[in-house]
Amino acid sequence: MHVLITGGYGLLGRAVAAVLLAGGHRVHLTARTPHGEERRGAGVSVLDVTQPHTFAGLPSDVDTVVHAAAAVSTHRNSSADLGEFWRVNAVGTMNLLAWAEATGVRTCVYCSTTSVYAPGSGRPLTEESPTLPGGDDWAYALSKLAGEVLTLQSAISRVFVLRFSTLFGPGMLPGRVIPRFLDRVRRGEPVDVYSQNWVGDFLYVKDAAAAVGQSVTVDQPGGVFNIASGIASSLTDVADAVREVAAPGARITITTAEKTAMMGSRVDVSKARTVLGFQPRFTLRAGLADWLAGGPA
């Protein structure tokens, strides 16, 4: 199988490439700008999904596309952010799909996010939960939801929409909570937990990549799937895990003491288990330990 991975040098793209290469597939990576790092066994092209003319350099015999390229959210979104997210994540997806349909791609794996769900339900998130982006990353989530609809409505015969929870691992952006906590404990500074009443699902990137690999090879027509650890962790849980793995002597401080109800939800991955055979292997602590031990992506 010949697989094109957009965003092939990002957090998820790297890990997916490792899984697919290990499985004996032909892999072609794309990056928005020229990338100096070679990946043994993989072809590489420069691709800006917002510029249709850049698709001319891609191979014409691709069977499967894994669309992991995206503009990602690194701060609380405002209406000023929507234009860039929409340009890359919605219009860019539309451009990719037009190329994929024209070249006969049969399978597309669209990498989405659990942020597309309406916040605040308190119940486990299933694939049938309402989609209504409204959290701090609402503009990003809205653009990703638009990409989902475009992909599901395309003429590609097999479409998998994978809604990932919060990914972590080698190559993640430094502004996210786990890299911030790691930076503080490594510098001997206390970890400030700014919210005790938020919970989220942290998914190690190797588990995410395994789910993509299963989607590429499974004998199923496609569908929408939650991909997560299935474990709800508070920020205190995250800080404890970082301290335990990276710096057991670090101090943790609580900087807020909200009286509000618990925010966030657990993610139900039973559909992915049943249909794709997905089974998370890494807990938060195990993923951190693998990452810090320098385990390959």
GUMIKE-592503 format. One line per 5 residues: number of its first residue (from 1); their letters; for each residue x, y, z of N, C-alpha, C. Coordinates in nm, 3 decimals. Example, Ala and Ser with C-alpha at 12.3 -4.5 7.8 and 13.67 -1.06 7.14 Angstrom:
residues 2
1> as> 1.319:-0.569:0.780:1.230:-0.450:0.780:1.320:-0.330:0.780  1.285:-0.225:0.708:1.367:-0.106:0.714:1.290:0.003:0.787
end
This chain:
residues 297
1> mhvli> 0.084:-0.118:0.000:0.000:0.000:0.000:0.089:0.125:0.000  0.051:0.224:-0.079:0.126:0.349:-0.088:0.047:0.456:-0.013  0.106:0.509:0.096:0.035:0.599:0.186:0.102:0.736:0.185  0.024:0.839:0.161:0.069:0.977:0.173:0.030:1.031:0.309  0.125:1.086:0.383:0.098:1.145:0.514:0.124:1.294:0.505
6> tggyg> 0.019:1.376:0.513:0.040:1.520:0.519:0.082:1.557:0.662  0.163:1.662:0.673:0.215:1.694:0.806:0.306:1.584:0.857  0.386:1.527:0.767:0.463:1.407:0.799:0.576:1.427:0.898  0.608:1.553:0.931:0.713:1.578:1.029:0.658:1.638:1.159  0.527:1.637:1.174:0.466:1.684:1.297:0.460:1.575:1.403
11> llgra> 0.403:1.611:1.516:0.393:1.518:1.629:0.330:1.386:1.588  0.214:1.392:1.524:0.143:1.270:1.485:0.202:1.209:1.359  0.234:1.293:1.260:0.283:1.242:1.132:0.407:1.156:1.146  0.500:1.198:1.231:0.622:1.119:1.253:0.589:0.980:1.306  0.502:0.976:1.405:0.468:0.849:1.468:0.392:0.758:1.372
16> vaavl> 0.303:0.816:1.291:0.230:0.737:1.192:0.326:0.678:1.090  0.421:0.759:1.044:0.519:0.710:0.947:0.595:0.590:1.002  0.634:0.596:1.130:0.706:0.485:1.191:0.622:0.357:1.190  0.494:0.369:1.224:0.405:0.253:1.226:0.390:0.193:1.087  0.366:0.279:0.988:0.340:0.229:0.853:0.466:0.172:0.788
21> laggh> 0.580:0.236:0.811:0.705:0.181:0.756:0.736:0.045:0.818  0.713:0.034:0.949:0.735:-0.095:1.015:0.641:-0.203:0.962  0.524:-0.161:0.912:0.428:-0.256:0.856:0.454:-0.290:0.711  0.562:-0.236:0.655:0.600:-0.270:0.518:0.532:-0.189:0.410  0.466:-0.079:0.446:0.398:0.004:0.347:0.495:0.104:0.284
26> rvhlt> 0.465:0.145:0.163:0.535:0.257:0.102:0.478:0.386:0.161  0.564:0.476:0.199:0.521:0.597:0.268:0.581:0.719:0.200  0.497:0.820:0.182:0.542:0.948:0.127:0.497:1.058:0.222  0.590:1.139:0.269:0.561:1.245:0.365:0.553:1.379:0.296  0.472:1.469:0.352:0.472:1.607:0.303:0.504:1.701:0.419
31> artph> 0.565:1.813:0.384:0.592:1.921:0.479:0.564:2.053:0.409  0.523:2.153:0.486:0.485:2.282:0.425:0.606:2.356:0.371  0.721:2.336:0.434:0.846:2.397:0.388:0.951:2.288:0.375  1.056:2.311:0.297:1.160:2.208:0.282:1.214:2.163:0.417  1.228:2.032:0.433:1.270:1.976:0.561:1.403:1.905:0.544
36> geerr> 1.500:1.940:0.627:1.634:1.883:0.613:1.647:1.741:0.662  1.551:1.693:0.741:1.560:1.558:0.798:1.506:1.455:0.701  1.586:1.356:0.667:1.541:1.247:0.581:1.480:1.137:0.666  1.387:1.064:0.608:1.327:0.949:0.676:1.353:0.826:0.591  1.436:0.736:0.640:1.474:0.620:0.561:1.351:0.542:0.517
41> gagvs> 1.343:0.516:0.389:1.233:0.438:0.333:1.113:0.520:0.291  1.116:0.652:0.315:1.001:0.737:0.284:1.038:0.844:0.183  0.949:0.871:0.090:0.965:0.984:0.001:0.916:1.111:0.070  0.959:1.225:0.020:0.923:1.353:0.081:0.890:1.455:-0.029  0.783:1.531:-0.007:0.748:1.642:-0.096:0.713:1.764:-0.014
46> vldvt> 0.738:1.881:-0.071:0.691:2.005:-0.011:0.546:2.025:-0.056  0.457:2.048:0.040:0.315:2.066:0.009:0.256:2.169:0.104  0.196:2.272:0.048:0.117:2.367:0.124:-0.028:2.344:0.083  -0.107:2.286:0.172:-0.244:2.247:0.135:-0.331:2.365:0.096  -0.289:2.486:0.132:-0.367:2.605:0.094:-0.334:2.652:-0.047
51> qphtf> -0.232:2.593:-0.109:-0.189:2.633:-0.243:-0.206:2.515:-0.340  -0.314:2.513:-0.417:-0.342:2.396:-0.502:-0.230:2.360:-0.598  -0.153:2.456:-0.645:-0.049:2.424:-0.743:0.061:2.336:-0.684  0.075:2.335:-0.549:0.182:2.254:-0.489:0.151:2.105:-0.491  0.028:2.069:-0.520:-0.008:1.926:-0.527:0.052:1.859:-0.650
56> aglps> 0.097:1.937:-0.747:0.150:1.880:-0.871:0.275:1.795:-0.845  0.346:1.819:-0.734:0.467:1.745:-0.706:0.446:1.614:-0.633  0.323:1.577:-0.605:0.297:1.455:-0.530:0.293:1.333:-0.621  0.324:1.215:-0.568:0.315:1.093:-0.651:0.171:1.067:-0.693  0.157:1.002:-0.808:0.023:0.983:-0.865:-0.036:0.846:-0.835
61> dvdtv> 0.039:0.761:-0.764:-0.008:0.624:-0.741:-0.038:0.598:-0.593  -0.085:0.700:-0.522:-0.116:0.687:-0.379:-0.248:0.614:-0.359  -0.249:0.514:-0.272:-0.373:0.442:-0.239:-0.450:0.509:-0.125  -0.373:0.560:-0.027:-0.431:0.605:0.099:-0.369:0.738:0.140  -0.451:0.828:0.192:-0.403:0.955:0.246:-0.433:0.958:0.396
66> vhaaa> -0.332:0.993:0.475:-0.351:1.024:0.617:-0.331:1.175:0.630  -0.439:1.245:0.659:-0.433:1.392:0.661:-0.412:1.439:0.804  -0.283:1.459:0.837:-0.245:1.504:0.971:-0.199:1.648:0.974  -0.181:1.711:0.858:-0.138:1.851:0.854:-0.251:1.940:0.903  -0.217:2.039:0.986:-0.320:2.129:1.039:-0.254:2.251:1.103
71> avsth> -0.329:2.360:1.104:-0.295:2.471:1.192:-0.354:2.436:1.327  -0.272:2.435:1.433:-0.317:2.388:1.563:-0.335:2.504:1.660  -0.416:2.481:1.761:-0.447:2.585:1.859:-0.346:2.581:1.972  -0.287:2.698:2.002:-0.189:2.706:2.110:-0.229:2.807:2.218  -0.347:2.871:2.202:-0.391:2.971:2.299:-0.543:2.980:2.293
76> rnssa> -0.600:3.053:2.386:-0.745:3.071:2.386:-0.786:3.143:2.258  -0.879:3.082:2.184:-0.916:3.135:2.053:-1.003:3.259:2.062  -0.987:3.348:1.965:-1.076:3.462:1.946:-1.122:3.460:1.801  -1.215:3.547:1.766:-1.265:3.551:1.628:-1.154:3.585:1.530  -1.048:3.651:1.577:-0.936:3.685:1.489:-0.859:3.561:1.444
81> dlgef> -0.870:3.452:1.518:-0.798:3.329:1.483:-0.868:3.247:1.376  -0.997:3.271:1.357:-1.076:3.182:1.273:-1.026:3.179:1.129  -0.984:3.294:1.076:-0.945:3.300:0.936:-0.832:3.205:0.903  -0.726:3.203:0.985:-0.612:3.116:0.958:-0.649:2.970:0.977  -0.723:2.939:1.084:-0.765:2.800:1.102:-0.850:2.754:0.984
86> wrvna> -0.941:2.838:0.940:-1.030:2.801:0.830:-0.951:2.782:0.701  -0.855:2.871:0.675:-0.776:2.864:0.552:-0.699:2.733:0.544  -0.638:2.691:0.654:-0.556:2.570:0.653:-0.640:2.444:0.672  -0.726:2.445:0.773:-0.792:2.320:0.814:-0.918:2.289:0.735  -0.986:2.390:0.686:-1.107:2.364:0.606:-1.076:2.373:0.457
91> vgtmn> -1.029:2.489:0.412:-0.999:2.504:0.269:-0.885:2.411:0.228  -0.783:2.398:0.314:-0.673:2.306:0.284:-0.720:2.163:0.268  -0.812:2.121:0.353:-0.869:1.987:0.340:-0.947:1.972:0.210  -1.021:2.076:0.174:-1.096:2.073:0.048:-1.000:2.057:-0.071  -0.888:2.128:-0.068:-0.789:2.115:-0.176:-0.730:1.973:-0.181
96> llawa> -0.699:1.918:-0.065:-0.644:1.783:-0.060:-0.743:1.681:-0.115  -0.868:1.695:-0.076:-0.969:1.601:-0.122:-0.988:1.608:-0.274  -0.981:1.729:-0.330:-0.994:1.743:-0.475:-0.882:1.669:-0.546  -0.760:1.682:-0.492:-0.647:1.608:-0.550:-0.667:1.457:-0.533  -0.708:1.415:-0.415:-0.724:1.272:-0.386:-0.831:1.210:-0.476
101> eatgv> -0.941:1.279:-0.495:-1.046:1.226:-0.583:-0.997:1.217:-0.727  -0.922:1.316:-0.772:-0.875:1.319:-0.911:-0.772:1.211:-0.939  -0.696:1.169:-0.835:-0.590:1.070:-0.857:-0.631:0.928:-0.816  -0.754:0.911:-0.771:-0.804:0.777:-0.743:-0.770:0.721:-0.607  -0.744:0.808:-0.509:-0.719:0.762:-0.372:-0.844:0.689:-0.322
106> rtcvy> -0.824:0.573:-0.260:-0.938:0.492:-0.218:-0.970:0.505:-0.068  -0.870:0.542:0.013:-0.891:0.551:0.158:-0.834:0.682:0.209  -0.908:0.749:0.295:-0.860:0.871:0.359:-0.882:0.859:0.510  -0.776:0.886:0.586:-0.786:0.894:0.731:-0.770:1.041:0.768  -0.877:1.101:0.818:-0.876:1.242:0.855:-0.854:1.253:1.006
111> cstts> -0.749:1.323:1.044:-0.712:1.335:1.185:-0.782:1.455:1.246  -0.881:1.430:1.329:-0.961:1.535:1.389:-0.936:1.542:1.539  -1.029:1.594:1.614:-1.010:1.623:1.756:-1.140:1.606:1.833  -1.130:1.564:1.958:-1.249:1.557:2.043:-1.297:1.696:2.083  -1.223:1.801:2.048:-1.269:1.937:2.074:-1.392:1.974:1.993
116> vyapg> -1.427:1.892:1.893:-1.547:1.923:1.813:-1.674:1.902:1.893  -1.666:1.829:2.005:-1.787:1.804:2.084:-1.827:1.927:2.164  -1.956:1.937:2.191:-2.006:2.045:2.276:-1.950:2.028:2.416  -1.896:2.135:2.476:-1.836:2.121:2.610:-1.940:2.116:2.720  -1.900:2.060:2.833:-1.978:2.074:2.954:-2.087:1.972:2.978
121> sgrpl> -2.092:1.864:2.897:-2.201:1.769:2.918:-2.179:1.687:3.046  -2.053:1.661:3.080:-2.022:1.581:3.198:-2.036:1.432:3.177  -2.096:1.392:3.065:-2.112:1.249:3.035:-1.998:1.203:2.944  -1.967:1.072:2.945:-1.864:1.023:2.854:-1.897:1.058:2.709  -1.797:1.101:2.634:-1.816:1.142:2.496:-1.817:1.020:2.406
126> teesp> -1.927:1.000:2.335:-1.934:0.897:2.232:-1.941:0.966:2.097  -1.931:0.887:1.992:-1.937:0.944:1.858:-2.073:1.006:1.827  -2.174:0.975:1.909:-2.307:1.033:1.889:-2.329:1.159:1.974  -2.232:1.197:2.055:-2.245:1.317:2.136:-2.256:1.440:2.046  -2.327:1.545:2.090:-2.343:1.665:2.005:-2.209:1.729:1.970
131> tlpgg> -2.196:1.771:1.845:-2.078:1.844:1.801:-2.114:1.992:1.794  -2.051:2.070:1.881:-2.076:2.216:1.885:-1.955:2.281:1.953  -1.850:2.310:1.875:-1.729:2.366:1.935:-1.759:2.490:2.018  -1.712:2.489:2.144:-1.741:2.602:2.231:-1.640:2.622:2.341  -1.532:2.548:2.340:-1.430:2.563:2.442:-1.331:2.673:2.408
136> ddway> -1.219:2.674:2.478:-1.117:2.776:2.453:-1.060:2.767:2.313  -1.067:2.649:2.251:-1.014:2.632:2.115:-1.126:2.619:2.012  -1.232:2.696:2.032:-1.353:2.682:1.949:-1.326:2.707:1.801  -1.241:2.805:1.768:-1.217:2.838:1.627:-1.142:2.725:1.558  -1.042:2.672:1.626:-0.970:2.555:1.575:-1.066:2.439:1.557
141> alskl> -1.145:2.410:1.659:-1.237:2.295:1.654:-1.340:2.311:1.543  -1.388:2.433:1.523:-1.486:2.457:1.416:-1.426:2.425:1.280  -1.300:2.467:1.259:-1.236:2.439:1.130:-1.212:2.289:1.112  -1.181:2.218:1.220:-1.161:2.074:1.210:-1.292:2.002:1.184  -1.401:2.050:1.245:-1.531:1.991:1.219:-1.572:2.011:1.073
146> agevl> -1.543:2.128:1.018:-1.571:2.151:0.876:-1.492:2.053:0.791  -1.366:2.028:0.828:-1.287:1.929:0.755:-1.346:1.790:0.762  -1.402:1.755:0.877:-1.469:1.626:0.890:-1.583:1.613:0.789  -1.668:1.716:0.785:-1.784:1.711:0.696:-1.739:1.701:0.550  -1.640:1.780:0.512:-1.589:1.776:0.375:-1.537:1.636:0.341
151> tlqsa> -1.466:1.575:0.433:-1.408:1.443:0.407:-1.517:1.337:0.397  -1.612:1.342:0.490:-1.720:1.243:0.489:-1.809:1.256:0.365  -1.818:1.377:0.309:-1.902:1.400:0.190:-1.825:1.384:0.060  -1.698:1.347:0.069:-1.617:1.334:-0.053:-1.653:1.206:-0.128  -1.595:1.193:-0.247:-1.620:1.076:-0.330:-1.524:0.961:-0.299
156> isrvf> -1.437:0.978:-0.200:-1.344:0.872:-0.162:-1.422:0.757:-0.100  -1.390:0.636:-0.140:-1.475:0.522:-0.103:-1.467:0.484:0.044  -1.348:0.497:0.108:-1.335:0.462:0.251:-1.280:0.584:0.325  -1.358:0.635:0.420:-1.318:0.753:0.498:-1.325:0.719:0.646  -1.214:0.743:0.714:-1.208:0.727:0.859:-1.181:0.864:0.920
161> vlrfs> -1.270:0.908:1.006:-1.250:1.031:1.083:-1.212:0.990:1.224  -1.090:1.022:1.262:-1.040:0.985:1.395:-1.036:1.110:1.482  -1.117:1.111:1.587:-1.121:1.225:1.679:-1.028:1.196:1.797  -0.911:1.255:1.792:-0.810:1.231:1.895:-0.833:1.322:2.015  -0.809:1.267:2.134:-0.803:1.351:2.253:-0.667:1.421:2.256
166> tlfgp> -0.628:1.481:2.367:-0.505:1.562:2.374:-0.382:1.474:2.356  -0.311:1.496:2.246:-0.193:1.417:2.216:-0.072:1.471:2.291  0.017:1.379:2.330:0.145:1.421:2.387:0.253:1.324:2.343  0.377:1.375:2.342:0.488:1.291:2.303:0.598:1.372:2.237  0.700:1.306:2.183:0.814:1.375:2.122:0.771:1.468:2.009
171> gmlpg> 0.816:1.592:2.015:0.786:1.688:1.909:0.665:1.773:1.933  0.600:1.760:2.050:0.481:1.842:2.072:0.521:1.987:2.099  0.428:2.079:2.076:0.456:2.221:2.089:0.485:2.257:2.235  0.581:2.346:2.258:0.625:2.374:2.395:0.523:2.446:2.482  0.422:2.511:2.424:0.327:2.586:2.504:0.220:2.503:2.572
176> rvipr> 0.214:2.373:2.541:0.110:2.289:2.599:0.142:2.253:2.744  0.040:2.201:2.812:0.051:2.185:2.957:0.163:2.089:2.997  0.177:1.975:2.930:0.281:1.880:2.971:0.421:1.936:2.949  0.452:1.994:2.832:0.585:2.056:2.819:0.609:2.169:2.919  0.505:2.245:2.953:0.523:2.352:3.052:0.559:2.292:3.188
181> fldrv> 0.487:2.188:3.228:0.517:2.123:3.356:0.657:2.062:3.355  0.693:1.997:3.243:0.826:1.937:3.234:0.935:2.043:3.245  0.915:2.155:3.180:1.014:2.262:3.184:1.035:2.312:3.326  0.926:2.325:3.399:0.936:2.378:3.536:1.007:2.280:3.628  0.972:2.152:3.621:1.036:2.057:3.712:1.183:2.038:3.677
186> rrgep> 1.216:2.049:3.549:1.357:2.035:3.511:1.440:2.153:3.559  1.375:2.268:3.574:1.446:2.386:3.623:1.438:2.399:3.775  1.379:2.300:3.838:1.367:2.302:3.983:1.265:2.399:4.035  1.169:2.438:3.952:1.064:2.532:3.992:0.937:2.456:4.026  0.855:2.513:4.114:0.729:2.445:4.147:0.634:2.443:4.028
191> vdvys> 0.556:2.338:4.019:0.454:2.326:3.915:0.326:2.390:3.966  0.280:2.491:3.896:0.159:2.562:3.937:0.037:2.500:3.870  -0.047:2.439:3.948:-0.172:2.382:3.897:-0.280:2.490:3.908  -0.318:2.543:3.793:-0.407:2.660:3.794:-0.555:2.623:3.797  -0.587:2.496:3.786:-0.727:2.454:3.793:-0.734:2.314:3.850
196> qnwvg> -0.812:2.298:3.955:-0.834:2.166:4.012:-0.958:2.100:3.956  -1.038:2.174:3.883:-1.170:2.125:3.842:-1.180:2.097:3.693  -1.067:2.079:3.627:-1.066:2.044:3.485:-1.010:1.904:3.469  -1.071:1.827:3.381:-1.018:1.694:3.348:-1.010:1.681:3.197  -0.914:1.606:3.152:-0.898:1.581:3.009:-0.839:1.444:2.987
201> dflyv> -0.838:1.403:2.862:-0.787:1.272:2.825:-0.656:1.293:2.749  -0.546:1.240:2.802:-0.414:1.257:2.742:-0.372:1.127:2.674  -0.351:1.135:2.543:-0.324:1.017:2.460:-0.181:1.021:2.410  -0.103:0.918:2.443:0.035:0.914:2.395:0.035:0.893:2.244  0.126:0.961:2.175:0.122:0.966:2.030:0.142:0.829:1.967
206> kdaaa> 0.212:0.738:2.034:0.227:0.603:1.978:0.094:0.529:1.971  0.007:0.551:2.070:-0.126:0.490:2.065:-0.209:0.553:1.952  -0.196:0.684:1.935:-0.267:0.752:1.827:-0.223:0.697:1.692  -0.091:0.680:1.675:-0.038:0.629:1.548:-0.084:0.486:1.522  -0.092:0.406:1.628:-0.139:0.269:1.611:-0.282:0.268:1.559
211> avgqs> -0.365:0.361:1.607:-0.504:0.368:1.561:-0.510:0.405:1.413  -0.422:0.494:1.369:-0.417:0.528:1.227:-0.377:0.404:1.146  -0.275:0.333:1.192:-0.233:0.213:1.122:-0.344:0.110:1.112  -0.422:0.095:1.218:-0.533:0.000:1.216:-0.641:0.046:1.118  -0.665:0.177:1.109:-0.765:0.229:1.016:-0.724:0.203:0.871
216> vtvdq> -0.594:0.218:0.843:-0.544:0.198:0.708:-0.564:0.053:0.662  -0.548:-0.041:0.752:-0.546:-0.183:0.713:-0.673:-0.260:0.745  -0.760:-0.208:0.830:-0.876:-0.284:0.872:-0.974:-0.305:0.757  -1.041:-0.418:0.757:-1.140:-0.449:0.654:-1.277:-0.395:0.698  -1.288:-0.262:0.692:-1.412:-0.193:0.731:-1.434:-0.077:0.634
221> pggvf> -1.559:-0.034:0.616:-1.587:0.071:0.518:-1.552:0.212:0.564  -1.523:0.230:0.693:-1.491:0.364:0.744:-1.583:0.403:0.857  -1.583:0.532:0.890:-1.669:0.582:0.997:-1.596:0.683:1.083  -1.665:0.729:1.187:-1.614:0.827:1.283:-1.581:0.753:1.412  -1.459:0.779:1.466:-1.414:0.706:1.584:-1.342:0.799:1.682
226> niasg> -1.377:0.784:1.809:-1.299:0.847:1.915:-1.172:0.766:1.937  -1.059:0.837:1.946:-0.931:0.772:1.976:-0.873:0.844:2.098  -0.866:0.774:2.209:-0.825:0.835:2.335:-0.776:0.727:2.429  -0.724:0.770:2.543:-0.681:0.673:2.643:-0.799:0.613:2.717  -0.910:0.687:2.721:-1.026:0.644:2.797:-1.017:0.676:2.944
231> iassl> -0.912:0.750:2.985:-0.889:0.786:3.125:-0.895:0.936:3.141  -0.980:0.985:3.230:-0.989:1.129:3.257:-0.886:1.166:3.363  -0.800:1.262:3.331:-0.695:1.306:3.423:-0.711:1.453:3.454  -0.698:1.490:3.581:-0.699:1.630:3.620:-0.561:1.688:3.600  -0.550:1.822:3.610:-0.418:1.884:3.601:-0.329:1.842:3.718
236> tdvad> -0.389:1.817:3.833:-0.310:1.764:3.944:-0.255:1.626:3.912  -0.336:1.542:3.847:-0.288:1.411:3.803:-0.169:1.426:3.708  -0.181:1.521:3.615:-0.074:1.543:3.517:0.053:1.589:3.589  0.038:1.685:3.679:0.155:1.735:3.753:0.220:1.624:3.835  0.139:1.541:3.900:0.193:1.429:3.977:0.269:1.332:3.888
241> avrev> 0.213:1.304:3.768:0.279:1.211:3.677:0.411:1.268:3.627  0.412:1.395:3.591:0.536:1.458:3.544:0.641:1.456:3.655  0.600:1.490:3.776:0.694:1.490:3.888:0.750:1.350:3.912  0.661:1.251:3.914:0.703:1.114:3.943:0.803:1.064:3.841  0.779:1.096:3.713:0.863:1.042:3.606:0.989:1.125:3.585
246> aapga> 0.976:1.259:3.592:1.087:1.346:3.553:1.167:1.402:3.670  1.101:1.428:3.782:1.172:1.493:3.893:1.096:1.467:4.023  1.119:1.353:4.087:1.043:1.316:4.207:1.049:1.419:4.319  1.151:1.500:4.323:1.162:1.598:4.431:1.096:1.730:4.404  1.033:1.747:4.288:0.971:1.875:4.253:0.850:1.904:4.342
251> ritit> 0.822:2.033:4.359:0.706:2.075:4.439:0.589:2.109:4.347  0.469:2.083:4.397:0.347:2.120:4.326:0.269:2.218:4.412  0.227:2.327:4.352:0.147:2.426:4.424:0.012:2.443:4.355  -0.088:2.478:4.432:-0.222:2.503:4.379:-0.243:2.654:4.379  -0.266:2.710:4.260:-0.278:2.855:4.251:-0.422:2.904:4.244
256> taekt> -0.516:2.814:4.227:-0.656:2.852:4.230:-0.732:2.749:4.312  -0.847:2.788:4.359:-0.931:2.695:4.436:-1.077:2.720:4.396  -1.109:2.687:4.270:-1.244:2.712:4.221:-1.348:2.630:4.298  -1.465:2.684:4.302:-1.578:2.612:4.361:-1.674:2.566:4.252  -1.632:2.579:4.125:-1.717:2.543:4.014:-1.723:2.392:3.998
261> ammgs> -1.821:2.348:3.917:-1.835:2.205:3.891:-1.719:2.156:3.804  -1.697:2.026:3.804:-1.591:1.967:3.726:-1.613:1.993:3.577  -1.508:2.036:3.508:-1.514:2.063:3.365:-1.441:1.952:3.290  -1.491:1.922:3.169:-1.427:1.820:3.088:-1.503:1.688:3.095  -1.460:1.593:3.014:-1.531:1.467:3.004:-1.435:1.352:2.979
266> rvdvs> -1.480:1.233:3.014:-1.408:1.113:2.974:-1.450:1.078:2.832  -1.358:1.020:2.756:-1.385:0.986:2.617:-1.408:0.836:2.606  -1.519:0.798:2.546:-1.555:0.658:2.528:-1.492:0.607:2.397  -1.408:0.505:2.406:-1.340:0.452:2.287:-1.389:0.311:2.253  -1.506:0.273:2.303:-1.553:0.136:2.282:-1.577:0.105:2.135
271> kartv> -1.622:0.204:2.057:-1.645:0.179:1.914:-1.514:0.148:1.843  -1.409:0.225:1.873:-1.278:0.200:1.811:-1.223:0.064:1.852  -1.247:0.026:1.978:-1.202:-0.107:2.023:-1.270:-0.216:1.941  -1.400:-0.203:1.924:-1.479:-0.307:1.858:-1.450:-0.314:1.708  -1.447:-0.199:1.641:-1.439:-0.196:1.495:-1.294:-0.200:1.445
276> lgfqp> -1.207:-0.123:1.510:-1.069:-0.111:1.463:-0.973:-0.203:1.535  -1.014:-0.255:1.650:-0.921:-0.331:1.733:-0.827:-0.243:1.812  -0.867:-0.117:1.831:-0.782:-0.022:1.902:-0.778:-0.053:2.051  -0.658:-0.057:2.106:-0.641:-0.080:2.249:-0.525:0.007:2.298  -0.553:0.114:2.375:-0.443:0.199:2.424:-0.346:0.117:2.508
281> rftlr> -0.216:0.136:2.483:-0.113:0.062:2.557:-0.047:0.147:2.665  -0.055:0.278:2.650:0.021:0.367:2.737:-0.072:0.447:2.829  -0.048:0.438:2.959:-0.107:0.533:3.051:-0.032:0.664:3.040  -0.078:0.765:3.110:-0.008:0.893:3.111:0.135:0.876:3.159  0.153:0.806:3.269:0.288:0.785:3.324:0.375:0.702:3.231
286> aglad> 0.318:0.597:3.173:0.396:0.512:3.084:0.438:0.587:2.958  0.349:0.671:2.907:0.383:0.751:2.791:0.492:0.852:2.821  0.483:0.917:2.936:0.587:1.011:2.977:0.722:0.939:2.991  0.720:0.822:3.053:0.844:0.748:3.073:0.906:0.708:2.939  0.824:0.663:2.845:0.874:0.625:2.714:0.932:0.746:2.641
291> wlagg> 0.862:0.858:2.649:0.907:0.982:2.585:1.042:1.026:2.643  1.049:1.033:2.773:1.171:1.086:2.836:1.288:0.988:2.825  1.257:0.860:2.805:1.364:0.762:2.784:1.418:0.767:2.641  1.355:0.850:2.559:1.403:0.865:2.422:1.356:0.758:2.329  1.241:0.698:2.363:1.186:0.595:2.277:1.154:0.651:2.140
296> pa> 1.180:0.577:2.032:1.154:0.627:1.897:1.008:0.656:1.876  0.979:0.760:1.797:0.841:0.796:1.768:0.773:0.689:1.684
end
